[in-house]
Each structure stands twice: as structure tokens, then as C-alpha cells.
Amino acid sequence: MHGARLARGSSGGLTRGSHIPALDGLRGLAVVLVLLVHFVGNTQPWTAFDRLLVKASNYGLYGVDLFFVLSGYLITGILHDSKGSSHALRNFYMRRVLRIFPLYCGVLLLLFHALRLAPSIYPPALEESARHQGWLWSYTANVFIALRGAWALPYVSHFWSLAIEEHFYLL
């Protein structure tokens, strides 16, 4: 996601052009919510306070929704601002490719190829994901997970959200 750019127009309304710090704050809140659900959500509660904390942390799932809403808003704004300019779609897609693909592909190469060179640290559960890595390389992990009806890609199931985002970009 990109920082939104809005500025005050002559009429006092917002127009595209400058950074909105509040959206960074919302992004930070989304990160905290997602981290809470991942690090606290499945914890075994022992006390009433623990149960309350675990229950509250499960609302962290809304952080993912917040990321998607922010991403949709910001990407739609970028596309709207570039409407009518020459090569707008080509430039948009090239920015996405250069921003996401190198890191994503690097992580997949590391997990499925480089880690195999060190068998002592290669997690056995990662082998299941390696068998189905085609779904990850093709940005269709979300489809695989939906077909299985479970988080069926150990260590990399979270890449479903990148697949959804890529589908959004294509749409």
C-alpha cells in the first residue's frame, strides 16, 4: 500500500497530492491488530484476564479487512489520478511488479530452494508447501486454500492476501 496524497484545494476540499498521516496511523493499527491475532489469538488462556485478552485479540482479523480497504482506496486513487495520461495502466502495473515481485519471488526462492541446502534447518512442514508451490508462484494460493478449505500451506498460507491483492490489481 502507498501513502495517500491529498491537498486542500482552493475551495477547501481535499484533492489528490499530499500525504495523509492518518492513513499511516490506520495502517499501523491494522498491523497491530493482525499481530495480536497471530501472537495472542491461539494462546491457551489460564485466567479470566487471559480469556478476555485472547477473545479481544481475535478481533485482529479485522486488521486484514482494514488493509484491504486502505489498499483499495489508495490504489483506486492512484488509478483515478492517472486516468487519461499516456501509458497509465502500463506504468501502474510496472510499479506493482517492481514493488512486489522481487521480494515475493526472493522469499519463495529462499524457502523452496536455498533452505534445502541446509537440511538441518529445513522445517519438515515446509515440504508440504513446496509440493504445492505452483499455487504460490502463480499468485493463486488463495484458490488453493479455498479448495482445501484449510490453511493448507504451512509457513506460507498468509500469502493468500497477496494473491487477493494481485487479483484486485488485475481487475
Residue, then its C-alpha position, 0 to 999 in steps of 0.5 A: m500500500h502507498g501513502a495517500r496524497l491529498a491537498r486542500g484545494s482552493s475551495g477547501g476540499l481535499t484533492r489528490g497530492s499530499h500525504i495523509p498521516a492518518l492513513d499511516g496511523l490506520r495502517g499501523l493499527a491494522v498491523v497491530l491488530v493482525l499481530l495480536v491475532h497471530f501472537v495472542g489469538n491461539t494462546q491457551p488462556w489460564t485466567a479470566f484476564d487471559r480469556l478476555l485478552v485472547k477473545a479481544s485479540n481475535y478481533g485482529l482479523y479485522g486488521v486484514d479487512l482494514f488493509f484491504v480497504l486502505s489498499g483499495y482506496l489508495i490504489t483506486g486513487i492512484l488509478h483515478d489520478s492517472k486516468g487519461s495520461s499516456h501509458a497509465l495502466r502500463n506504468f501502474y502495473m510496472r510499479r506493482v511488479l517492481r514493488i512486489f515481485p522481487l521480494y515475493c519471488g526472493v522469499l519463495l526462492l529462499l524457502f523452496h530452494a536455498l533452505r534445502l541446502a541446509p537440511s538441518i534447518y529445513p522445517p519438515a512442514l515446509e515440504e508440504s508447501a513446496r509440493h504445492q508451490g505452483w499455487l504460490w508462484s502463480y499468485t493463486a494460493n488463495v484458490f488453493i486454500a479455498l479448495r482445501g478449505a484449510w490453511a493448507l500451506p504451512y509457513v506460507s498460507h498468509f500469502w493468500s492476501l497477496a494473491i487477493e491483492e494481485h487479483f484486485y490489481l488485475l481487475 
